[in-house]
Amino acid sequence: MPDFVRIQVEDPSQIAEARRVARKQASHLGMAAPQLEQIALVVTEAATNLLKHAGHGEILIRNVREHDSGGFLALEVLVLDRGPGMADIERCITDGYSTGSSPGQGLGAITRHSPESDLYSAKSKGTAIFARWPQKSNTGTVPSHLRPLRVGVVNVCKPGQEVCGDSVGIEHSGGQALVLVADGLGHGIDAQTASLEAVSTLRAYPKETPKGLLELVHLALRSTRGAAVAVARIDMERGILQFAGVGNISAQIYSGPKASHHLVSLNGTAGHQIPRLQEFTYRWPAGALLVLHSDGLSSSTALDDYPRLAARDPSLIAGILYRDFSRYSDDSTVVVIKAAA
C-alpha cells in the first residue's frame, strides 16, 4: 500500500472515494474502530466543505513510517483548495456558523475529532486543513510529535505515474535530525529505485556527516540511473545546520519575514558524476525552518507571502507550498523541519 495517496475532489462521488481510501490506510496501520470513524468523519466534512466553498481541490493521505522509532505510525490528512479563503478562521470553525447553506458543523467537527489538527486560510488564496492521528508506539521511544524537531512531508508522484521518483529519509537522535531528499532522474520505477537506494544508505549510516553520507550515496547509486541528492543535519544544541548536496534539490533556512538563506548545492548527479564534494555549515537560529524541495516545485517557492504560516504545523506548511508552487508536470516533494513549540 502506498504511503502517500493523492485524490482529486471535483464532484460529490469523490468524497466517498476519499473517505474509503482514508479508512483503508488507517486500517492498514492497525487503528481501532473509533479512530476509523473519526477519520472517515473528518475526511467527509473536509471534502464536503472543499466542494461547497472552493468547487474543487485535492486531499493528500499519508501513512507516516519512522524507521528509527520502533514502528511508530500515524495517519495524516491534508485538504487543499484554492478557493476564496476565510477572513475569520476562528469564527468559521465555530459550530453553527456557515457562509453556505449547511448547518456549519464541518470545520468544528474536524477540530473536535482530530487528535492533532491545524488550518490556514487567506482571502483569495484558499484554505488548507491538516489532521493527524498518531498510533502509539509500544517500544517506549519518543513519538515524532513529541520530539524537539518536527517534520512535515509531501511526496507526490507526477500525474499519470503510479510511483514517485522522489524519496525522503529522516533519522532522529535526541536534538538532532539527519534528513535526505533524493530525486531519481526521470520518473517511474527506475527513478524510484535510485532514490530509495539513497534512503537505504541513510538508514545504514545514520551517524555520518552530510558530506560523508553523500559520498556513500554516490557509490551506492552507480548501478542506477542516478539522482539529485541533498543531505542536512540539524544540531539544535549547537545551533548549526550542516549541508551537502548535488543536483537540483533546493534548500533554504527561513528564520523570519524577509529572512531566508539559500543553501549551496553543487552541480552533478549522485551515482554518475559529481564534483569534489563540500559540506557547508550554517547557523540554525531559534524558531528557524528548513525547507527542502525537488524541482517538481518552482524555484520561486517561498514563505514570505504567507503571514504567520511559519508558526503552523510543518505538514500544513509543506502542503501549502506544494499546492501553490507545484509544477504538476513532475514528481513533487517538499520537506519542512522546525523546532517543536
TORVEX-322372 format. One record per residue (C-alpha): x, y, z; residue number from 1; residue in one letter. Coordinates in pm, whole numbers, always signed. Each point is the difference from the previous one (the first is absolute). Example, Ala and Ser with C-alpha at 12.3 -4.5 7.8 and 13.67 -1.06 7.14 Angstrom:
2
+--------+--------+--------+-----+---------+
!      X !      Y !      Z ! num ! residuo !
+--------+--------+--------+-----+---------+
!  +1230 !   -450 !   +780 !   1 !       A !
!   +137 !   +344 !    -66 !   2 !       S !
+--------+--------+--------+-----+---------+
***
This chain:
341
+--------+--------+--------+-----+---------+
!      X !      Y !      Z ! num ! residuo !
+--------+--------+--------+-----+---------+
!     +0 !     +0 !     +0 !   1 !       M !
!   +148 !   +341 !    -95 !   2 !       P !
!    +94 !   +230 !   +286 !   3 !       D !
!   -130 !   +306 !   -185 !   4 !       F !
!   -332 !    +18 !   -187 !   5 !       V !
!   -127 !   +303 !   -193 !   6 !       R !
!   -372 !    +30 !    -77 !   7 !       I !
!   -144 !   +270 !   -224 !   8 !       Q !
!   -338 !   +119 !   +129 !   9 !       V !
!   -215 !   +154 !   -272 !  10 !       E !
!   -344 !   -155 !    +56 !  11 !       D !
!   -192 !   -161 !   +291 !  12 !       P !
!    +84 !   -356 !   -106 !  13 !       S !
!   +364 !    +64 !    +84 !  14 !       Q !
!    -88 !    +79 !   +361 !  15 !       I !
!    -95 !   -366 !    +49 !  16 !       A !
!   +322 !   -108 !   -171 !  17 !       E !
!   +210 !   +220 !   +230 !  18 !       A !
!   -181 !   -138 !   +305 !  19 !       R !
!    +52 !   -361 !   -119 !  20 !       R !
!   +372 !    +52 !    -65 !  21 !       V !
!    +57 !   +172 !   +335 !  22 !       A !
!   -173 !   -283 !   +189 !  23 !       R !
!   +201 !   -259 !   -192 !  24 !       K !
!   +330 !   +175 !    +72 !  25 !       Q !
!    -85 !    +34 !   +371 !  26 !       A !
!   -115 !   -362 !    +19 !  27 !       S !
!   +330 !   -106 !   -155 !  28 !       H !
!   +176 !   +177 !   +291 !  29 !       L !
!   -206 !   -205 !   +245 !  30 !       G !
!   -205 !   +290 !   +134 !  31 !       M !
!   -302 !    -81 !   +214 !  32 !       A !
!   -362 !    +37 !   -108 !  33 !       A !
!    -56 !   +333 !   +185 !  34 !       P !
!   +299 !   +152 !   -183 !  35 !       Q !
!   -128 !   -134 !   -333 !  36 !       L !
!   -333 !   +171 !    +59 !  37 !       E !
!   +167 !   +327 !    +97 !  38 !       Q !
!   +215 !     -8 !   -313 !  39 !       I !
!   -296 !    -76 !   -225 !  40 !       A !
!   -200 !   +286 !   +155 !  41 !       L !
!   +282 !   +253 !    -29 !  42 !       V !
!    +77 !    -88 !   -363 !  43 !       V !
!   -370 !    +18 !    -90 !  44 !       T !
!    -51 !   +338 !   +165 !  45 !       E !
!   +321 !   +147 !   -145 !  46 !       A !
!    -73 !   -123 !   -354 !  47 !       A !
!   -359 !   +123 !    +21 !  48 !       T !
!   +115 !   +345 !   +106 !  49 !       N !
!   +261 !     +0 !   -274 !  50 !       L !
!   -260 !    -63 !   -271 !  51 !       L !
!   -250 !   +242 !   +149 !  52 !       K !
!   +230 !   +298 !    +39 !  53 !       H !
!   +279 !    -55 !   -253 !  54 !       A !
!   -159 !   -219 !   -267 !  55 !       G !
!   +297 !   -238 !    -21 !  56 !       H !
!   +331 !    -85 !   +166 !  57 !       G !
!   +198 !   -300 !   +117 !  58 !       E !
!    +50 !   -223 !   +300 !  59 !       I !
!   +338 !   -149 !    +94 !  60 !       L !
!     +0 !   -302 !   +231 !  61 !       I !
!   +331 !   -108 !   +151 !  62 !       R !
!   +103 !   -303 !   +201 !  63 !       N !
!   +290 !   +121 !   +215 !  64 !       V !
!   +268 !   -264 !    +45 !  65 !       R !
!   +303 !    +79 !   +215 !  66 !       E !
!   +272 !   -266 !     -7 !  67 !       H !
!   +182 !   +137 !   +301 !  68 !       D !
!   -298 !     -1 !   +236 !  69 !       S !
!    -72 !   -370 !    +40 !  70 !       G !
!   -299 !     -7 !   -234 !  71 !       G !
!   -172 !   +321 !   +106 !  72 !       F !
!   -271 !    +79 !   -255 !  73 !       L !
!   -250 !   +273 !    -67 !  74 !       A !
!   -254 !    +96 !   -262 !  75 !       L !
!     +4 !   +355 !   -139 !  76 !       E !
!   -260 !   +168 !   -218 !  77 !       V !
!    +48 !   +324 !   -193 !  78 !       L !
!   -294 !   +168 !   -172 !  79 !       V !
!   +103 !   +272 !   -244 !  80 !       L !
!   -195 !   +247 !   -212 !  81 !       D !
!    +51 !   +328 !   -180 !  82 !       R !
!   -343 !   +141 !    +80 !  83 !       G !
!    -95 !   +341 !   +141 !  84 !       P !
!   +151 !    -73 !   +340 !  85 !       G !
!   -126 !   +111 !   +342 !  86 !       M !
!    +45 !   +343 !   +150 !  87 !       A !
!    -90 !   -113 !   +355 !  88 !       D !
!   +122 !   -352 !    +68 !  89 !       I !
!   -106 !    -11 !   +366 !  90 !       E !
!   -355 !    +92 !    -91 !  91 !       R !
!    -13 !   -256 !   -279 !  92 !       C !
!   +104 !   -291 !   +225 !  93 !       I !
!   -278 !    +83 !   +249 !  94 !       T !
!   -286 !   -249 !    -33 !  95 !       D !
!   -311 !   +165 !   -138 !  96 !       G !
!   +181 !   +259 !   -214 !  97 !       Y !
!    -14 !    -45 !   -377 !  98 !       S !
!    +55 !   +209 !   -310 !  99 !       T !
!   -198 !   -254 !   -201 ! 100 !       G !
!   -328 !   -189 !    +41 ! 101 !       S !
!   +122 !   -271 !   +239 ! 102 !       S !
!    -51 !     -2 !   +380 ! 103 !       P !
!   +366 !    +97 !    +32 ! 104 !       G !
!   +122 !   -307 !   +188 ! 105 !       Q !
!   +288 !    -92 !   -233 ! 106 !       G !
!   +306 !   +189 !   +121 ! 107 !       L !
!    -99 !    -27 !   +365 ! 108 !       G !
!    -37 !   -377 !    -39 ! 109 !       A !
!   +347 !    -23 !   -154 ! 110 !       I !
!   +168 !   +164 !   +298 ! 111 !       T !
!   -203 !   -206 !   +250 ! 112 !       R !
!    +65 !   -340 !   -158 ! 113 !       H !
!   +369 !    +40 !    -83 ! 114 !       S !
!   +259 !    -56 !   +278 ! 115 !       P !
!   +220 !   +251 !   -183 ! 116 !       E !
!   -121 !   +249 !   -259 ! 117 !       S !
!    +91 !   +332 !   -156 ! 118 !       D !
!   -150 !   +237 !   -254 ! 119 !       L !
!   +124 !   +289 !   -211 ! 120 !       Y !
!   -208 !   +223 !   -223 ! 121 !       S !
!    +44 !   +332 !   -171 ! 122 !       A !
!   -242 !   +206 !   -205 ! 123 !       K !
!    +29 !    -86 !   -371 ! 124 !       S !
!   +277 !   -256 !    +67 ! 125 !       K !
!   -204 !   -295 !   +116 ! 126 !       G !
!    -14 !   -224 !   +304 ! 127 !       T !
!   +214 !   -287 !   +129 ! 128 !       A !
!   -114 !   -239 !   +273 ! 129 !       I !
!   +226 !   -248 !   +174 ! 130 !       F !
!    -84 !   -286 !   +238 ! 131 !       A !
!   +214 !   -271 !   +159 ! 132 !       R !
!    -88 !   -318 !   +189 ! 133 !       W !
!   +307 !   -141 !   +181 ! 134 !       P !
!    +23 !   -374 !    +53 ! 135 !       Q !
!   +174 !    -50 !   +334 ! 136 !       K !
!   +333 !   -180 !     +4 ! 137 !       S !
!    +41 !   -311 !   +213 ! 138 !       N !
!   +375 !    +46 !    +34 ! 139 !       T !
!    +16 !   +289 !   +247 ! 140 !       G !
!   +186 !   +224 !   -246 ! 141 !       T !
!   -104 !   +360 !    -36 ! 142 !       V !
!   -254 !    +36 !   -285 ! 143 !       P !
!    +71 !   +256 !   -269 ! 144 !       S !
!   -261 !   +253 !   +109 ! 145 !       H !
!   +178 !    +31 !   +337 ! 146 !       L !
!   +355 !    +38 !   -134 ! 147 !       R !
!   +198 !   +326 !     +5 ! 148 !       P !
!     -9 !     +8 !   -381 ! 149 !       L !
!   -322 !    -51 !   -194 ! 150 !       R !
!    -16 !    -97 !   -365 ! 151 !       V !
!   -262 !    +49 !   -270 ! 152 !       G !
!    +19 !   -181 !   -334 ! 153 !       V !
!   -190 !     +7 !   -328 ! 154 !       V !
!   +118 !   -262 !   -251 ! 155 !       N !
!   -226 !    -23 !   -307 ! 156 !       V !
!    +65 !   -172 !   -333 ! 157 !       C !
!    -39 !   +167 !   -338 ! 158 !       K !
!   -361 !    -21 !   -124 ! 159 !       P !
!    -36 !   -318 !   -202 ! 160 !       G !
!   +279 !   -182 !   +184 ! 161 !       Q !
!    -63 !   -275 !   +254 ! 162 !       E !
!   +313 !    +56 !   +212 ! 163 !       V !
!   +200 !   +304 !   +105 ! 164 !       C !
!   +361 !    +33 !   -112 ! 165 !       G !
!    +78 !   +224 !   +301 ! 166 !       D !
!    +72 !   -149 !   +343 ! 167 !       S !
!    +56 !   +141 !   +349 ! 168 !       V !
!   +190 !   -150 !   +291 ! 169 !       G !
!    +19 !   +140 !   +354 ! 170 !       I !
!   +191 !   -123 !   +305 ! 171 !       E !
!    -43 !   +156 !   +346 ! 172 !       H !
!   +243 !    -11 !   +289 ! 173 !       S !
!    -78 !   +218 !   +301 ! 174 !       G !
!     +9 !   +362 !   -109 ! 175 !       G !
!   +138 !    -88 !   -343 ! 176 !       Q !
!   -159 !    -99 !   -328 ! 177 !       A !
!   +167 !   -131 !   -314 ! 178 !       L !
!   -216 !    +43 !   -310 ! 179 !       V !
!    +59 !   -114 !   -357 ! 180 !       L !
!   -203 !    +94 !   -308 ! 181 !       V !
!    +69 !   -186 !   -326 ! 182 !       A !
!   -148 !    +66 !   -344 ! 183 !       D !
!    +66 !   -296 !   -231 ! 184 !       G !
!    +65 !   +100 !   -360 ! 185 !       L !
!   -317 !    -18 !   -207 ! 186 !       G !
!   -318 !   -156 !   +133 ! 187 !       H !
!   -151 !   -335 !    +88 ! 188 !       G !
!   +152 !   -320 !   +140 ! 189 !       I !
!   +360 !    +63 !   -109 ! 190 !       D !
!     +2 !   +347 !   +156 ! 191 !       A !
!   -154 !   -138 !   +319 ! 192 !       Q !
!   +260 !   -278 !    +15 ! 193 !       T !
!   +280 !   +257 !     -2 ! 194 !       A !
!   -156 !   +227 !   +262 ! 195 !       S !
!    -89 !   -289 !   +231 ! 196 !       L !
!   +359 !   -126 !    -19 ! 197 !       E !
!   +110 !   +341 !   +127 ! 198 !       A !
!   -240 !    -31 !   +294 ! 199 !       V !
!   +125 !   -354 !    +72 ! 200 !       S !
!   +353 !   +141 !    +25 ! 201 !       T !
!   -123 !   +255 !   +255 ! 202 !       L !
!   -154 !   -282 !   +206 ! 203 !       R !
!   +329 !   -191 !     -8 ! 204 !       A !
!   +215 !   +299 !   +101 ! 205 !       Y !
!   -214 !   +228 !   +221 ! 206 !       P !
!   +302 !   +143 !   +185 ! 207 !       K !
!   +184 !   +120 !   -312 ! 208 !       E !
!    +63 !   +365 !    -78 ! 209 !       T !
!   -199 !   +140 !   -295 ! 210 !       P !
!   +313 !     -2 !   -220 ! 211 !       K !
!    +95 !   -351 !   +104 ! 212 !       G !
!   -351 !   -129 !    -57 ! 213 !       L !
!    -20 !   +163 !   -342 ! 214 !       L !
!   +325 !   -171 !   -100 ! 215 !       E !
!   -144 !   -336 !   +108 ! 216 !       L !
!   -323 !    +70 !   -191 ! 217 !       V !
!   +203 !    +77 !   -312 ! 218 !       H !
!   +164 !   -343 !    +21 ! 219 !       L !
!   -329 !   -177 !    +73 ! 220 !       A !
!   -177 !   +156 !   -300 ! 221 !       L !
!   +256 !   -101 !   -263 ! 222 !       R !
!   -218 !   -282 !   -130 ! 223 !       S !
!   -309 !   +225 !    -20 ! 224 !       T !
!    -94 !   +287 !   -224 ! 225 !       R !
!   +119 !   +240 !   +272 ! 226 !       G !
!   -163 !   +275 !   +201 ! 227 !       A !
!    +20 !   +355 !   +125 ! 228 !       A !
!    +61 !    -29 !   +375 ! 229 !       V !
!    +11 !   +242 !   +292 ! 230 !       A !
!    +96 !    -87 !   +357 ! 231 !       V !
!    -40 !   +224 !   +306 ! 232 !       A !
!    +78 !    -56 !   +366 ! 233 !       R !
!   -158 !   +231 !   +255 ! 234 !       I !
!   +165 !    +23 !   +342 ! 235 !       D !
!   -226 !   +197 !   +231 ! 236 !       M !
!   +241 !     -2 !   +295 ! 237 !       E !
!   +280 !   +160 !   -203 ! 238 !       R !
!   -239 !   +217 !   -205 ! 239 !       G !
!   +145 !   -108 !   -334 ! 240 !       I !
!   -108 !   -170 !   -322 ! 241 !       L !
!   +247 !   -194 !   -215 ! 242 !       Q !
!    -89 !    -50 !   -366 ! 243 !       F !
!   +129 !   -172 !   -312 ! 244 !       A !
!   -180 !    -41 !   -330 ! 245 !       G !
!    +36 !    -78 !   -370 ! 246 !       V !
!   -262 !    +75 !   -261 ! 247 !       G !
!   -321 !   +192 !     +9 ! 248 !       N !
!   -134 !    -54 !   +354 ! 249 !       I !
!    -70 !   +351 !   +131 ! 250 !       S !
!    +59 !    +75 !   +367 ! 251 !       A !
!    -43 !   +310 !   +212 ! 252 !       Q !
!     -2 !   +100 !   +363 ! 253 !       I !
!   -288 !   +232 !    +83 ! 254 !       Y !
!    +35 !   +197 !   +323 ! 255 !       S !
!   -260 !   +275 !    -43 ! 256 !       G !
!   -169 !   +229 !   -253 ! 257 !       P !
!   +254 !    +98 !   -268 ! 258 !       K !
!   +260 !   -206 !   +188 ! 259 !       A !
!    +88 !   -310 !   -197 ! 260 !       S !
!   +330 !   -154 !   -102 ! 261 !       H !
!    +35 !   -228 !   -302 ! 262 !       H !
!   +238 !   -291 !    +52 ! 263 !       L !
!   +273 !    -84 !   -250 ! 264 !       V !
!    -45 !   -313 !   -211 ! 265 !       S !
!   +256 !   -100 !   -265 ! 266 !       L !
!    -62 !   -106 !   -360 ! 267 !       N !
!     +8 !   -372 !    -63 ! 268 !       G !
!   -190 !   -328 !    +27 ! 269 !       T !
!    +61 !   -245 !   +283 ! 270 !       A !
!    +90 !   -338 !   -145 ! 271 !       G !
!   +135 !   +145 !   -324 ! 272 !       H !
!   +215 !   +310 !    +22 ! 273 !       Q !
!    +54 !   +230 !   +295 ! 274 !       I !
!   +258 !   +269 !    +74 ! 275 !       P !
!   +223 !     -3 !   +301 ! 276 !       R !
!   -261 !    +13 !   +272 ! 277 !       L !
!    -18 !   +279 !   +255 ! 278 !       Q !
!   -189 !    +30 !   +324 ! 279 !       E !
!   -130 !   +337 !   +111 ! 280 !       F !
!    -90 !   +106 !   +354 ! 281 !       T !
!   -273 !   +253 !    +74 ! 282 !       Y !
!   -150 !   +153 !   +312 ! 283 !       R !
!   -323 !   -160 !   +121 ! 284 !       W !
!   -168 !   +285 !   +192 ! 285 !       P !
!   -282 !    -54 !   +246 ! 286 !       A !
!   -332 !    -29 !   -180 ! 287 !       G !
!   +158 !    -84 !   -336 ! 288 !       A !
!   -152 !   -218 !   -272 ! 289 !       L !
!   +182 !   -218 !   -250 ! 290 !       L !
!   -181 !    -37 !   -332 ! 291 !       V !
!   +124 !   -246 !   -262 ! 292 !       L !
!   -175 !    -78 !   -327 ! 293 !       H !
!    +59 !   -179 !   -328 ! 294 !       S !
!    -24 !   +174 !   -336 ! 295 !       D !
!   -361 !   -109 !    -21 ! 296 !       G !
!    -57 !   +333 !   +173 ! 297 !       L !
!    +82 !   +341 !   -142 ! 298 !       S !
!   +332 !   +156 !    +91 ! 299 !       S !
!   -199 !   +300 !   +131 ! 300 !       S !
!   -138 !   -207 !   +291 ! 301 !       T !
!     -5 !   +226 !   +307 ! 302 !       A !
!   -188 !    +74 !   +323 ! 303 !       L !
!    +14 !   +379 !     -5 ! 304 !       D !
!   -348 !    +48 !   -149 ! 305 !       D !
!   -169 !   -207 !   +271 ! 306 !       Y !
!    -36 !   +197 !   +325 ! 307 !       P !
!    +52 !   -214 !   +312 ! 308 !       R !
!    +16 !   -324 !   -202 ! 309 !       L !
!   +342 !    -79 !   +150 ! 310 !       A !
!   -168 !    -45 !   +338 ! 311 !       A !
!   -223 !   -281 !   -126 ! 312 !       R !
!    +54 !   -376 !     -3 ! 313 !       D !
!   +282 !    -95 !   -240 ! 314 !       P !
!   -227 !   -240 !   -188 ! 315 !       S !
!   -245 !   +282 !    -63 ! 316 !       L !
!   +284 !   +224 !   -120 ! 317 !       I !
!   +122 !   -273 !   -236 ! 318 !       A !
!   -352 !    -46 !   -135 ! 319 !       G !
!    -46 !   +367 !    -79 ! 320 !       I !
!   +338 !    +27 !   -172 ! 321 !       L !
!    -87 !   -307 !   -209 ! 322 !       Y !
!   -344 !   +139 !    -86 ! 323 !       R !
!   +126 !   +340 !   -112 ! 324 !       D !
!   +338 !    -80 !   -157 ! 325 !       F !
!    -29 !   -350 !   -147 ! 326 !       S !
!    +56 !    -15 !   -376 ! 327 !       R !
!   -235 !   -304 !    -24 ! 328 !       Y !
!   +222 !   -126 !   -284 ! 329 !       S !
!   +250 !   -189 !   +217 ! 330 !       D !
!    +26 !   -189 !   +327 ! 331 !       D !
!    -39 !   +251 !   +284 ! 332 !       S !
!   +163 !    -21 !   +341 ! 333 !       T !
!    +10 !   +256 !   +282 ! 334 !       V !
!   +156 !    -51 !   +342 ! 335 !       V !
!    -41 !   +253 !   +283 ! 336 !       V !
!   +187 !    -35 !   +331 ! 337 !       I !
!    -47 !   +224 !   +300 ! 338 !       K !
!    +50 !     -2 !   +373 ! 339 !       A !
!   -297 !   -124 !   +197 ! 340 !       A !
!   -201 !   +268 !   +176 ! 341 !       A !
+--------+--------+--------+-----+---------+
***
